Amino acid sequence: MTELGKLLAISGVVLLIVGIMVIGLGRTHLPLGHLPGDIYYRGKNGTFYFPLTTCILISALLSGLLYLINRLSR
C-alpha cells in the first residue's frame, strides 16, 4: 500500500509541474495549436479541429527529451 501512495504522490507532483508549464507556455503566445498543417474544418452545423502538426511537433520534442534522459541515466 505504501508503493501506491508513493506512486500517487509522484504522479501529483508531475501533474503539478506539467500544469505550471502549460500555464507558462500559454502566456508566451506560441502558435501551438495554430500551426500550418493543423486540420480545421467549419461546416454549417459544427466544426472539426485536429492539431496534427502540433501533435507531431510535441511528440518529436518529447521523444528527444526522453531519449536524452535515458542516455544520461546510463
URSULTA-V825386 format. One record per residue. N is the residue number from 1. RES is the residue in one letter. PSI is psi in whole degrees, -180 to 180 (none if undefined). D_FIRST is the distance of its C-alpha to the first C-alpha in Angstrom with 2 decimals. Layout:
n:N res:RES psi:PSI d_first:D_FIRST
n:N res:RES psi:PSI d_first:D_FIRST
//
This chain:
n:1 res:M psi:-30 d_first:0.00
n:2 res:T psi:-32 d_first:3.82
n:3 res:E psi:-38 d_first:5.42
n:4 res:L psi:-41 d_first:5.27
n:5 res:G psi:-42 d_first:6.53
n:6 res:K psi:-42 d_first:8.90
n:7 res:L psi:-43 d_first:10.02
n:8 res:L psi:-39 d_first:10.87
n:9 res:A psi:-44 d_first:12.61
n:10 res:I psi:-42 d_first:14.53
n:11 res:S psi:-40 d_first:15.47
n:12 res:G psi:-42 d_first:16.79
n:13 res:V psi:-43 d_first:18.82
n:14 res:V psi:-44 d_first:20.21
n:15 res:L psi:-37 d_first:21.25
n:16 res:L psi:-45 d_first:22.87
n:17 res:I psi:-44 d_first:24.82
n:18 res:V psi:-40 d_first:25.92
n:19 res:G psi:-42 d_first:27.03
n:20 res:I psi:-39 d_first:29.07
n:21 res:M psi:-41 d_first:30.61
n:22 res:V psi:-42 d_first:31.61
n:23 res:I psi:-44 d_first:33.21
n:24 res:G psi:-42 d_first:35.01
n:25 res:L psi:-30 d_first:36.27
n:26 res:G psi:-29 d_first:37.49
n:27 res:R psi:-12 d_first:39.72
n:28 res:T psi:-7 d_first:41.31
n:29 res:H psi:37 d_first:43.02
n:30 res:L psi:146 d_first:42.20
n:31 res:P psi:26 d_first:43.47
n:32 res:L psi:131 d_first:40.16
n:33 res:G psi:-9 d_first:40.37
n:34 res:H psi:35 d_first:44.17
n:35 res:L psi:157 d_first:45.03
n:36 res:P psi:133 d_first:47.86
n:37 res:G psi:-14 d_first:46.56
n:38 res:D psi:136 d_first:44.13
n:39 res:I psi:125 d_first:45.10
n:40 res:Y psi:121 d_first:46.35
n:41 res:Y psi:126 d_first:48.38
n:42 res:R psi:118 d_first:49.78
n:43 res:G psi:-169 d_first:51.44
n:44 res:K psi:-44 d_first:53.15
n:45 res:N psi:3 d_first:50.19
n:46 res:G psi:-180 d_first:47.26
n:47 res:T psi:154 d_first:45.97
n:48 res:F psi:129 d_first:43.84
n:49 res:Y psi:127 d_first:42.25
n:50 res:F psi:114 d_first:40.28
n:51 res:P psi:73 d_first:39.88
n:52 res:L psi:-51 d_first:40.41
n:53 res:T psi:-40 d_first:41.65
n:54 res:T psi:-41 d_first:39.00
n:55 res:C psi:-42 d_first:36.24
n:56 res:I psi:-42 d_first:37.93
n:57 res:L psi:-47 d_first:38.36
n:58 res:I psi:-39 d_first:34.76
n:59 res:S psi:-43 d_first:33.60
n:60 res:A psi:-43 d_first:35.99
n:61 res:L psi:-44 d_first:34.94
n:62 res:L psi:-38 d_first:31.21
n:63 res:S psi:-44 d_first:32.02
n:64 res:G psi:-42 d_first:34.15
n:65 res:L psi:-46 d_first:31.62
n:66 res:L psi:-34 d_first:28.85
n:67 res:Y psi:-45 d_first:31.51
n:68 res:L psi:-42 d_first:32.43
n:69 res:I psi:-41 d_first:28.88
n:70 res:N psi:-41 d_first:28.47
n:71 res:R psi:-37 d_first:31.88
n:72 res:L psi:-23 d_first:31.28
n:73 res:S psi:-10 d_first:27.96
n:74 res:R psi:none d_first:29.75
//
